[in-house]
Amino acid sequence: MEWDIKVPHGWHKEKIQVLNFSPASARKKNQPYPPALLKLGCLIWKLRNDVFGDEAYGGEPFYRQEDCKSVLEIQ
């Protein structure tokens, strides 16, 4: 999954590119995602699963990983 995000800041736009969203990998590298980006990514995973039901990680949907469970408040 790849995202190109453009955030307007007055007269210019900040560009953010995310390649291969993986909260666990980022955390292992001691470079965790900012909270807003983590929540956005987890929400995208959840939405994709709700619509397509096509993403799984070890039998569980990606959005049910520990990193996402905390930001999405899933038990």
C-alpha distance (Angstrom), angle and dihedral (degrees) to the residues before:
residue distance angle dihedral
M1 . . .
E2 3.80 . .
W3 3.81 127.9 .
D4 3.78 132.4 -167.5
I5 3.80 108.4 -165.8
K6 3.79 124.6 -174.1
V7 3.80 118.1 -165.1
P8 3.82 116.8 -168.4
H9 3.80 115.4 -130.8
G10 3.78 107.2 179.2
W11 3.79 108.5 -73.1
H12 3.82 96.2 -1.9
K13 3.79 137.6 49.6
E14 3.78 125.4 -130.0
K15 3.80 111.1 -137.3
I16 3.80 120.5 -147.1
Q17 3.79 121.6 -175.7
V18 3.79 121.6 -167.6
L19 3.79 119.4 -170.1
N20 3.80 120.5 -171.4
F21 3.82 99.0 -6.5
S22 3.80 106.5 -137.6
P23 3.81 118.7 158.2
A24 3.81 93.5 -174.4
S25 3.82 93.0 53.0
A26 3.80 92.4 46.6
R27 3.81 90.8 50.0
K28 3.83 92.0 48.4
K29 3.82 88.8 54.1
N30 3.82 87.9 51.9
Q31 3.82 89.3 -116.3
P32 3.82 103.7 107.2
Y33 3.78 119.7 -176.2
P34 3.80 118.7 -100.2
P35 3.85 109.2 -96.9
A36 3.82 94.1 -108.5
L37 3.82 93.0 51.8
L38 3.80 91.7 45.6
K39 3.80 91.3 52.2
L40 3.82 92.2 46.0
G41 3.80 92.0 50.8
C42 3.79 93.3 47.4
L43 3.81 91.1 48.0
I44 3.81 90.0 51.3
W45 3.82 90.1 50.8
K46 3.81 90.5 49.4
L47 3.79 93.0 47.7
R48 3.81 92.0 48.6
N49 3.79 89.7 50.1
D50 3.83 92.0 48.1
V51 3.81 91.7 49.8
F52 3.80 103.0 34.6
G53 3.81 105.2 13.1
D54 3.80 86.9 -147.6
E55 3.80 106.3 122.5
A56 3.77 123.2 84.2
Y57 3.79 136.8 159.0
G58 3.77 115.4 -163.3
G59 3.80 89.6 -21.4
E60 3.82 93.1 -48.8
P61 3.81 126.1 96.6
F62 3.82 112.6 -101.3
Y63 3.81 92.5 -115.1
R64 3.82 89.6 62.4
Q65 3.83 92.6 65.1
E66 3.81 114.3 118.4
D67 3.80 94.0 -104.2
C68 3.80 91.9 54.9
K69 3.79 96.5 39.5
S70 3.79 90.3 64.4
V71 3.82 96.9 49.5
L72 3.81 94.1 40.6
E73 3.84 91.4 43.1
I74 3.82 93.1 -126.4
Q75 3.78 118.8 160.8
